[in-house]
Amino acid sequence: GGDFYDFYLLDQDHLLFTVSDVSGKGVPAALFMMIAKALLKNQALEGKPLGEVVSTASSQLCEGNEASMFVTSLVMLLDLKAHTLTCVNAGHNPPLIRRKGGQFAYVSMRRSLPMAAMEGVKYREFTLEFNPGDQIFLYTDGVTEALNPAQELYGEQRLLDALNALEDGEHMPVKRILDSVMEELDRYADGAPQADDITMLALRLRH
C-alpha cells in the first residue's frame, strides 16, 4: 500500500511521528512510500527544524518524479520536556486531540501542498501545547472515506463521534482506541469492499 506511519526518538527528549498517504496504488505507490519515509527520517535525524525537514524531503521527492506522484503527510515532533507538539501539515487530514479531562476535537490547522506536488515549496511549522494526559489521533483518508453498501462516506463527524463515545477512552490503552475505531468502520462498511488503505496512529503523553 501507499500509506505509511513512522515514529522514532531523535534524542531522549524528542519523538517524531508521522502518518502519510501516497497518491496512486500498487507497487509504484509502495515504492514511493518507502522513499518518502526514508527521506523524512534522514532529514529529521540531522536535527533540522521540522519545516526544513519536510521542505527538503519534498524537494528530494520531486527529483525524477516522472509519474507526478505526491504524498500527503502529517509530521509531528513532540518535545517531552517542554510538552510542546510542533506540526507540519502537508495536505493531510486534520488530526484530533483530546485534552486531559475533555473530549476529542479536530485541530484547526492550515494545510500546505502535499509533498512532491511542486518544487520549491517551503513548509511552515506551528506549535501546540501537549501536556501529560493529552491524546492525539492521526489517520489517513481511508478512514473518513470508508463506504457503506449505499456508497455513503463514513466522514469526519462519525469519526469524531466514535472516538468520543468510547467508554473510559481517556484511560484505555491507545491500541484499544485504534481497535475500537476499526471495529466501528467494519460495522459501518457492513460488507462493502474496502476502497482505500486504512492507517491510524494514536499517542498519549503519560508524564
N, C-alpha and C positions, 0 to 999 in steps of 0.2 A: 504493500500500500504506500500511499504518498504522505500519510500523516506521520508525525513523529513527536515524541516528547523526550526531554532530557533534563537531568538535574545533577549538579556536582558542586563541591566546595572549591572555591578559588583560593581560599585560605581558611583559617579556623573561624573567621568571623563573617564570611560572605558566601552565601549559597545562591548560585544561579540556576534558574529553572525556566523551561520554555515549553510551549505547545505550538505546533506549526502544521500547516496543511499545504501540500504542493499541488499545483494545478495538474490536471491530466490524470491518467490511470495507468495501471500496469507497470511493466518493467521500467520504462522511461521515468515515470514519476518516482518509483522506488530508488532508482539510481540518483536522481536529482535530490531526493530526500537525504540520502547518505552524504552527498557532497555538502549540502546546506548545513546539516547537523555538524559535520566535521569543521567547516569553516567558522561557524559560530563559536564552537568550543575553542578552536585555535586562537581566535581573536580575543576571546574572553580571558583565556589563560595568560595572555600578555599583560593583563592588568589595565587595559584601556577603559575609558569611560564607556558606559553602556551604549549611548547613542553612537559613538565611534565604532564600537564593536559591530553593531548592526549595519551601519553605513558601509564599512569596509567589506564585510561579508557579502552584502548585496552587490557591491561593485565587482567583487570577485566572481559572483554567480553570473553576472552579465557577460563575462568573457566567454566567447564561444557558445553562447546560448542561442543556437540557431533555431531551436524549436519554440523560442519565446515563452519558456516556462517561467513561472513565478511561485513565490512562497508567501502565504500569509503567516504571520508569526507574532506571538506574544512572548516577549523576552523580559524576564524579571530578575532583579538582583536584591536579595534580602540581606540587609545588614543586621546580623544577630545581636550586635552590641547596641547600636543606635536605634534599633527597632523601626527601621525605615525600609520601604519597598520602592526601588527605582524601576520604572517601567518604560518599555518601548513597544508601541503597538504598530506593527507593520501590516495594516489592512486586515486584522484578525477580529474575531468575535469578542465582545467585551467580557471580561471576567466578572465573577460575583464574589463579593466579600461579605462575611458575617463578622461584625464586631462582637467582642465578648458581651454576652447578655442580650444580644439583639438578633435580628434576622438577616438572612442573605438579601443583598441588593446589588443590582448591576452597577459597575463602576463607570461613571461618565468619563470618557477619555477620547481624545482626538485620534482618529485613525490616519496614519500615513499610508503611502502606497505600499503594496506588497514588495517584499524583497525581490530583486531582479526584474521588476516591472519596468524600470527606467534607469539609465545610467546617471550617476552623479547625484542621486537623492541623498540628502542629509537628514538623518533620523534624529528627532528630538526625544529626550528622556524627560520624565517628570517623576516626582517622588511623593509617596503616600506614607502616612504613619502605619505601622503594622505591629501591634502590641501583643504581649502574651495573652492567649485565649482567642485571638483573631484567627479566622479561617479564610482561605481563598480557593476558588473553584475555577479551573480553566478547562476548556473543551474546544473541539472543532465543530464545524457546521454540520457534520454527520449527526450530531445530537439534535440540534434545533430543526434540521431539515429532514428528520426521520418522517416517514409517511405511514399513514394507516391505510386500510383497504379502500377508503374513499378518496385516497390521494390527498389528504389534508396534512399540512406540515405540523410537526409537534410544537415548534415555536418557542420563543423566549419566555413567554408568560407561563407556559406549562412547566418549563424547566425551573423557573423561579418558585412556582407553587410546590413542585415536587420536593425541592430542597428544603423549603420552609415547613413542609408537612412532616418531615422526619421526626419521629418521637425521640427526644433527647439528642437531636442532631448536633447540639453544641458540644457534647461529650463523647459521642460514639466514635469508634476508630474511623479514620478517614477512608480506609479501604471499604468499610461498610457503607459509607456515604456513596462511594462510587458504585458499589454493587447494587445499592438501592435504586440509584438513578437508572442503571442498566436494566434492572427488573421492570421499572416503570416504562422504559422505552419498549421493552419486549411486549408488555401488556398493551401499550398503545398501538404498536405495529400489528398485533393480532394476526400474525402470519404473513403480513405483507413483506416482500423481499427487501432486504437492506440495500439502499441505493448508494450509500457512501460509507467511507471509513468512519468509525466512531472512536474518538480518543478523548480521554478525560484525565485530569490530574488535580488532586486536592492536597492542600497543605494547611496544617495548624501549627501555630507557634506556641510551644508549651511554656517556655520561660525565657 
